[in-house]
Amino acid sequence: MMVNDDKVCANYMAIISNTTIMTVLQLLQMMTVFGIRLISVSQPGTVEARA
C-alpha cells in the first residue's frame, strides 16, 4: 500500500507542477500581450513607425 500511495503522490505532484508551469506561462503571455497593447495605445506614433 505504501508504495502505491507514494506513486500516486508523485503523480499528483508532477501533474500539479506541470499545471502550475503552464498557468505561469499563460499569465506571462497575457501580461506581455497586455503590455504591448498598453504601449501601442499610449504611443501610437512609434508603433505605426515600427509597423
MDAnalysis code that builds the backbone (N, CA, C; Angstrom):
import MDAnalysis as mda
import numpy as np

u = mda.Universe.empty(153, n_residues=51, atom_resindex=np.repeat(np.arange(51), 3), trajectory=True)
u.add_TopologyAttr("name", ["N", "CA", "C"] * 51)
u.add_TopologyAttr("resid", np.arange(1, 52))
u.add_TopologyAttr("resname", ["MET", "MET", "VAL", "ASN", "ASP", "ASP", "LYS", "VAL", "CYS", "ALA", "ASN", "TYR", "MET", "ALA", "ILE", "ILE", "SER", "ASN", "THR", "THR", "ILE", "MET", "THR", "VAL", "LEU", "GLN", "LEU", "LEU", "GLN", "MET", "MET", "THR", "VAL", "PHE", "GLY", "ILE", "ARG", "LEU", "ILE", "SER", "VAL", "SER", "GLN", "PRO", "GLY", "THR", "VAL", "GLU", "ALA", "ARG", "ALA"])
u.atoms.positions = np.array([
    [0.833, -1.213, 0.000],
    [0.000, 0.000, 0.000],
    [0.866, 1.262, 0.000],
    [1.915, 1.256, 0.805],
    [2.752, 2.456, 0.919],
    [3.390, 2.809, -0.426],
    [3.854, 1.798, -1.154],
    [4.500, 2.066, -2.438],
    [3.490, 2.681, -3.393],
    [2.275, 2.133, -3.426],
    [1.243, 2.661, -4.308],
    [0.905, 4.101, -3.927],
    [0.780, 4.372, -2.635],
    [0.468, 5.733, -2.187],
    [1.574, 6.692, -2.624],
    [2.826, 6.259, -2.510],
    [3.938, 7.129, -2.915],
    [3.860, 7.417, -4.412],
    [3.535, 6.414, -5.206],
    [3.442, 6.619, -6.657],
    [2.319, 7.603, -6.980],
    [1.172, 7.423, -6.327],
    [0.039, 8.324, -6.569],
    [0.423, 9.742, -6.174],
    [1.091, 9.877, -5.036],
    [1.502, 11.204, -4.566],
    [2.467, 11.831, -5.568],
    [3.409, 11.050, -6.081],
    [4.380, 11.567, -7.050],
    [3.665, 11.995, -8.327],
    [2.679, 11.193, -8.756],
    [1.928, 11.553, -9.969],
    [1.181, 12.861, -9.760],
    [0.545, 13.002, -8.596],
    [-0.184, 14.235, -8.328],
    [0.776, 15.427, -8.306],
    [1.929, 15.247, -7.703],
    [2.903, 16.347, -7.644],
    [3.346, 16.736, -9.048],
    [3.572, 15.748, -9.910],
    [4.001, 16.034, -11.284],
    [2.897, 16.782, -12.031],
    [1.644, 16.331, -11.854],
    [0.521, 16.993, -12.531],
    [0.389, 18.428, -12.037],
    [0.489, 18.607, -10.719],
    [0.345, 19.946, -10.138],
    [1.456, 20.864, -10.646],
    [2.698, 20.359, -10.662],
    [3.823, 21.192, -11.103],
    [3.680, 21.550, -12.577],
    [3.251, 20.584, -13.400],
    [3.065, 20.866, -14.834],
    [1.970, 21.901, -15.028],
    [0.870, 21.754, -14.283],
    [-0.234, 22.703, -14.409],
    [0.216, 24.089, -13.970],
    [1.004, 24.146, -12.897],
    [1.483, 25.440, -12.400],
    [2.373, 26.106, -13.442],
    [3.264, 25.335, -14.056],
    [4.166, 25.891, -15.076],
    [3.350, 26.437, -16.248],
    [2.355, 25.669, -16.703],
    [1.530, 26.115, -17.825],
    [0.767, 27.387, -17.462],
    [0.245, 27.435, -16.231],
    [-0.515, 28.614, -15.805],
    [0.397, 29.837, -15.762],
    [1.612, 29.664, -15.236],
    [2.549, 30.794, -15.155],
    [2.896, 31.276, -16.564],
    [3.133, 30.333, -17.477],
    [3.473, 30.726, -18.851],
    [2.313, 31.476, -19.500],
    [1.079, 30.994, -19.264],
    [-0.083, 31.680, -19.837],
    [-0.205, 33.075, -19.258],
    [0.033, 33.217, -17.944],
    [-0.062, 34.539, -17.314],
    [0.994, 35.471, -17.892],
    [2.210, 34.972, -18.074],
    [3.275, 35.795, -18.654],
    [2.899, 36.224, -20.066],
    [2.350, 35.281, -20.843],
    [1.955, 35.604, -22.222],
    [0.878, 36.681, -22.223],
    [-0.114, 36.535, -21.338],
    [-1.195, 37.517, -21.265],
    [-0.646, 38.878, -20.850],
    [0.277, 38.885, -19.866],
    [0.859, 40.151, -19.413],
    [1.632, 40.806, -20.553],
    [2.361, 40.003, -21.335],
    [3.133, 40.552, -22.454],
    [2.210, 41.170, -23.492],
    [1.142, 40.453, -23.842],
    [0.194, 40.976, -24.832],
    [-0.461, 42.244, -24.307],
    [-0.852, 42.215, -23.033],
    [-1.490, 43.392, -22.444],
    [-0.525, 44.576, -22.424],
    [0.745, 44.296, -22.110],
    [1.753, 45.355, -22.088],
    [1.958, 45.947, -23.472],
    [1.995, 45.086, -24.495],
    [2.171, 45.586, -25.868],
    [0.985, 46.456, -26.254],
    [-0.225, 46.019, -25.902],
    [-1.415, 46.821, -26.226],
    [-1.367, 48.150, -25.485],
    [-0.939, 48.110, -24.220],
    [-0.865, 49.334, -23.419],
    [0.127, 50.300, -24.066],
    [1.280, 49.767, -24.496],
    [2.299, 50.621, -25.126],
    [1.769, 51.182, -26.451],
    [1.093, 50.336, -27.216],
    [0.592, 50.791, -28.524],
    [-0.490, 51.846, -28.340],
    [-1.269, 51.746, -27.260],
    [-2.305, 52.751, -27.011],
    [-1.672, 54.057, -26.557],
    [-0.656, 53.955, -25.685],
    [-0.048, 55.166, -25.142],
    [0.904, 55.816, -26.148],
    [1.465, 55.020, -27.078],
    [2.405, 55.556, -28.070],
    [2.010, 55.078, -29.466],
    [0.953, 55.602, -30.033],
    [0.525, 55.133, -31.359],
    [1.509, 55.497, -32.461],
    [2.202, 56.632, -32.320],
    [3.112, 57.079, -33.366],
    [4.274, 56.119, -33.554],
    [4.920, 55.705, -32.445],
    [6.094, 54.837, -32.553],
    [5.703, 53.479, -33.101],
    [4.526, 52.976, -32.707],
    [4.101, 51.664, -33.203],
    [3.837, 51.728, -34.695],
    [3.204, 52.797, -35.161],
    [2.951, 52.943, -36.594],
    [4.270, 53.057, -37.351],
    [5.250, 53.744, -36.771],
    [6.548, 53.887, -37.425],
    [7.238, 52.530, -37.512],
    [7.117, 51.723, -36.449],
    [7.751, 50.398, -36.464],
    [7.063, 49.492, -37.478],
    [5.746, 49.526, -37.531],
    [4.993, 48.590, -38.381],
    [5.066, 48.961, -39.856],
])
